[in-house]
Amino acid sequence: MNHADIIETIKDQGYFIIENLMPKDKLDACRGVLDPMFAGQRTGRNQFEGFKTQRIYSLPKYGPALWPFFNNEDVLKIIKPLLWGDCLITAALAANVLPGEQPQAFHVDDGFYPVPRPRAAFSVGAIWAMDDFTAENGATQLIPYSHLWGDDQHPEGVLGTFDAFQVKEPGKADGWATPENTRIVTAEMPRGSVLIFLGSLWHRAGGNVSDGARLGLFPQYCAAWARQQENFFLSVPKETVAKMPEDMQALLGYQIHPPFMGHAGGIHPTKTLNS
């Protein structure tokens, strides 16, 4: 695997798919933890979460079967150079898209950072396919090169708020960008593959017109100096963090970003964690 070439492709078109990266035994172990949880899980509270989509947040707290999807060496060798050399996990969720789910609103993952577009990379997302991702079961849809769009460029249908979003004809945009920039790509990929994409790339979950659910694992990363979406210091028990490998602890925020961002009372946070 040529990490440098993948990084350049992501900088260019905004995304890249690595097929069959996660071994079957790790996929099965993760499903063994998540499947019983989804059996009783409610569906989303709004159109963006998905009225027929189940979500579980703060995944690292559920144990070591989940951790390989967050500290994968190949993925981090790609993401860290894109994020100024180091990163944190900013969000850690799983989404189980049920049959009959409608397409999600097109959106970006870094929109809460108040920096004009096009902007440098503050976040990079990864989506692990826990099932085969197909057009029929709602595989993620991407707009290549849309990370280069300005603040006045949006896919058709984005009306300012997620609740106001109305799904329109796929493949069309309002004409602010060139036809090449507004084509929609469906990220079809086999189970065990991972999609890596810039947080500023416009994307959405597709609609599920199949008769089966589609499960994806969503580690999102931000630059090591940026504010995380999820507060893992509260959502992941310290007893669980203490059992993690050091790289997982660091990804959750138990690290120092030079020269001293992240200290705990003037000392390294892992010293406080282990005291």
LINCOR-V571800 format. One record per backbone hydrogen bond with DSSP energy under -1.0 kcal/mol. CO is the residue of the C=O (numbers start at 1). NH is the residue of the N-H. E is the energy in kcal/mol with one decimal. If there is no record, write none. Layout:
# LINCOR-V571800
co=CO nh=NH e=E
co=CO nh=NH e=E
This chain:
# LINCOR-V571800
co=1 nh=3 e=-1.0
co=2 nh=6 e=-1.8
co=3 nh=7 e=-2.5
co=4 nh=8 e=-2.0
co=5 nh=9 e=-2.1
co=6 nh=10 e=-2.4
co=7 nh=11 e=-2.4
co=8 nh=12 e=-1.7
co=9 nh=13 e=-2.9
co=10 nh=14 e=-1.5
co=13 nh=145 e=-2.4
co=14 nh=198 e=-2.3
co=16 nh=196 e=-3.0
co=18 nh=194 e=-2.5
co=23 nh=27 e=-1.9
co=24 nh=28 e=-2.9
co=25 nh=29 e=-2.0
co=26 nh=30 e=-2.1
co=27 nh=31 e=-2.5
co=28 nh=32 e=-2.1
co=30 nh=34 e=-2.4
co=31 nh=35 e=-2.7
co=34 nh=38 e=-2.4
co=35 nh=39 e=-1.3
co=38 nh=41 e=-1.2
co=46 nh=50 e=-2.3
co=50 nh=44 e=-1.9
co=50 nh=53 e=-1.6
co=52 nh=98 e=-2.6
co=53 nh=44 e=-1.3
co=54 nh=96 e=-3.0
co=56 nh=94 e=-2.2
co=58 nh=61 e=-1.5
co=59 nh=62 e=-2.4
co=60 nh=63 e=-1.2
co=63 nh=66 e=-2.0
co=66 nh=69 e=-1.7
co=67 nh=70 e=-2.3
co=67 nh=71 e=-1.9
co=72 nh=76 e=-2.4
co=73 nh=77 e=-1.9
co=75 nh=79 e=-2.6
co=76 nh=80 e=-2.4
co=79 nh=83 e=-1.2
co=80 nh=85 e=-2.4
co=83 nh=86 e=-1.3
co=86 nh=224 e=-1.1
co=88 nh=222 e=-2.4
co=90 nh=230 e=-2.6
co=91 nh=220 e=-2.8
co=92 nh=59 e=-1.9
co=93 nh=218 e=-3.6
co=94 nh=56 e=-2.0
co=95 nh=216 e=-2.3
co=96 nh=54 e=-2.5
co=97 nh=214 e=-2.0
co=98 nh=101 e=-1.7
co=101 nh=208 e=-1.7
co=107 nh=203 e=-2.2
co=110 nh=113 e=-1.8
co=113 nh=115 e=-2.5
co=122 nh=223 e=-2.0
co=123 nh=199 e=-2.9
co=124 nh=221 e=-2.8
co=125 nh=197 e=-2.4
co=127 nh=195 e=-2.4
co=128 nh=217 e=-2.1
co=129 nh=192 e=-3.3
co=133 nh=189 e=-1.5
co=134 nh=139 e=-2.5
co=136 nh=209 e=-2.9
co=138 nh=206 e=-1.3
co=140 nh=187 e=-3.2
co=141 nh=204 e=-2.1
co=142 nh=185 e=-3.1
co=143 nh=146 e=-1.9
co=145 nh=148 e=-1.9
co=146 nh=149 e=-1.3
co=150 nh=153 e=-1.5
co=155 nh=158 e=-1.6
co=162 nh=165 e=-1.1
co=169 nh=172 e=-1.2
co=178 nh=182 e=-1.0
co=185 nh=142 e=-3.1
co=186 nh=188 e=-2.2
co=189 nh=133 e=-3.2
co=190 nh=193 e=-1.8
co=192 nh=21 e=-1.2
co=192 nh=22 e=-2.6
co=193 nh=129 e=-2.6
co=194 nh=18 e=-2.8
co=195 nh=127 e=-2.3
co=196 nh=16 e=-2.0
co=197 nh=125 e=-3.0
co=198 nh=201 e=-1.8
co=199 nh=109 e=-2.0
co=199 nh=110 e=-1.4
co=202 nh=143 e=-1.9
co=203 nh=107 e=-2.3
co=204 nh=141 e=-3.4
co=205 nh=104 e=-2.9
co=208 nh=100 e=-2.7
co=214 nh=97 e=-3.0
co=215 nh=130 e=-1.9
co=216 nh=95 e=-2.4
co=217 nh=128 e=-3.0
co=218 nh=93 e=-1.6
co=219 nh=126 e=-1.9
co=220 nh=90 e=-2.9
co=220 nh=91 e=-1.4
co=221 nh=124 e=-2.2
co=222 nh=88 e=-2.4
co=223 nh=226 e=-2.2
co=230 nh=232 e=-1.3
co=231 nh=234 e=-1.2
co=231 nh=235 e=-2.0
co=232 nh=236 e=-2.0
co=237 nh=241 e=-2.2
co=238 nh=242 e=-2.5
co=241 nh=244 e=-1.6
co=245 nh=249 e=-2.0
co=246 nh=250 e=-2.5
co=247 nh=251 e=-1.9
co=248 nh=252 e=-1.6
co=249 nh=254 e=-2.4
co=251 nh=89 e=-3.3
co=253 nh=255 e=-1.9
co=257 nh=261 e=-2.4
co=260 nh=263 e=-1.3
co=261 nh=257 e=-2.5
co=264 nh=267 e=-1.0
co=267 nh=264 e=-3.0
co=268 nh=271 e=-1.3
co=268 nh=272 e=-1.1
co=269 nh=273 e=-2.4
co=270 nh=274 e=-2.1
